[in-house]
Amino acid sequence: MTVLLIRLRLIGDVVLSTPVIRALRRTFPEAKLVYLVERDAAAVVEHNPHLDEVMVVERSRGVARIIDDFRLGWRLRRRRFDLVIDMHGGPRSSWLARATGAPRRVGYDMAGRRWMYTHMVARPRKLRPRHSVVNQWDLLAAVHGWSREAPDPTRDAVEMPLDVAADGRIAARLAASGVRPDDSLVVIHVSANNPFRRWPEPAFTELVVGLVRASEDRRIVLSSGPSDRQAAVRIAEAARRALGPSEAARVLDFGEFDLAELRALIGRSCLFIGGDSGPLHIAATTETPIVAVYGPTLPVRSTPWRDPRLVTESVEIEGLPCRPCEQRVCAPGDYRCLTTVRSGDVLAAAERALGRNRTRAGRARGDARLIELDGPRA
């Protein structure tokens, strides 16, 4: 059986599709699994051990996109896929699913796109307090031979395998920046793909200052999307001014890095802090403690999908009648779900996460010592 998985657009959504990949491989070990993804998020699945092939589609526009899609549709049709699962559900992905001509095409039941699929799964348009991984898992119910397993983050966590070459580059850059092996590295992602998920810059500045002043061994790296690089620069400069000459160097001028390097950097860190965006879910593919700052979205929908024993803290403003929202128009007009999140609350969550991780690590060392003294446990 040859299976095509389609998940276009956003990085975080591609990360959140990886539990489905693992589940399909476990259920159909002999199947050939092919994943279709856009260039910006391709690094998430390029080294996925459960995939046989990754097909990358460019994000062209206008007439060029129409031509590219017809060419791609012809290529897909010639592959003669047995099964197509469209985990995106947008106009482009549903058309590509239809273009394959596969005898079994699974997608969400959405008006105007039903004719693209042979089997549809209900997905209400109303926002629900339900995790995105579970929504994508629903599609497996329409796959012939599926074992009806329930989604479980302990068994099927999100994954993005470490790129060894990228890890080597990050190690070299950290050393060049003066970061020592015993330093505590904190990665803070300061941007998001829309204003509804963007925490104010002054709040980030206060957070950076608080983290640096709380411990002498901390080093801070600010990450951002390409369009928000200047925001990261402004926050770093403001934090250095507030800290003064003696501490300013602990806010690193680290420059830009790609997704594979970001994954490696977070894996080498003691803490990741960020909003509900792609890097948050990349962080979830590591064992690094996470502090997630939520605005219009809910933790129940997009909390890091990983082993619950790993440390995750969520910061949100509860009780707002406008939350969650569709992220098209801010009803109050002031983005209060984010602008009222205090830097002190995020800093407190960061210290809790670091403390919980030290406790967890201590227990793990204790368990290992007991096994060493007593011998293997049954």
Protein Blocks (a to p, Z undefined) as FASTA:
>chain_A
ZZddddehjfklmmmmmmmmmmmmmmmmmbccdddddfklmmmmmmgckbfbdcddddde
hjllmmmmmmmmmmmmmnopabdcdfkopaklmmmmmmnopabdcddddehilmmpmbdc
dddfbdcdddfklmmmmmmmmpghiaoiacdfklmccdddddfklmmmmmmmmmmnopaf
kbccddddfbdfbfklcccfklmmmmmmmmmmmpmkbccdddddfklmmmmmmmmmmmmm
mnommlmmmpccebjadfklmmmmmmmpcbdcddddfklmmmmmpmbdcddddfkbcfkl
mgccddfkbccdddddehiakbccehlacfkonommmmmpcfklmmmmmmmmmmmmmmmm
mmmmmmmmmmmmnopaZZ
